[in-house]
């Protein structure tokens, strides 16, 4: 009899410990798969842990690898959150059923509508502007106006572009299709191709280096690459131009995040996501990579502010994903390699 009581007592104790233990670890850790590199995310995770006591474990890799891994792991994935660049990649993760819709008044208040998924499966955390950079010795800003004007024959032999294989350009063209339709967009892309001074380049920095060297006069890049290059070589004859200001605005994209469908620590993951959209993290999130905060209450880094303010295109970035396949086909037809 005594033995039965004793063993029941033990079972009760063990159950309590097991439950408490499970709860404790549930609240204690978020696992993140991140396509943003460590130095661009760790400062925000550290600030979150300091504020909440919840630790953040993370793995970094490129977006394609992380999506494949999430898909393969299915229900067994340790990941609670996916962070990646480009709305096209986030849209793809959502399409694969890897992300969970999140209802959050905080996220809705902190992030403008055009920078988050209408189905609430992902949320922008920083804004990346894809804009025009030109050689200040060869081009006057008054000669520049819009992305579509770079298709004009006055730019023949003067344009450098990064390869169409890069998702940034696929998103740019996808957003153009959404705004202008396929026929007009194809005409623009054909015009760009006709104006190229060199074969398309492997990266944005290379394109700007050729502009600085006078091999071409103008290019289209993400502004943070301009920031990085000028930090390294301040005397380069390069400047930023904000196009389409009399039209619908500069093409913007995001880096952003979503909570995974199979998150084990969903509650903590939502808290982390909300934290990343808050004032404290937004200051860090944009500054570490010279991007723009999504939260309009936060000012960008002073070095970034010096490039001037601009009107963003308000079209929802979800179009970058929805029309990505169309964009790739269109660029192929237009001979943009
Ligand atoms: Fe980039």
Boltz pocket constraint, residues with backbone or C-beta under 6 A from the ligand:
constraints:
  - pocket:
      binder: B
      contacts: [[A, 222]]
      max_distance: 6.0
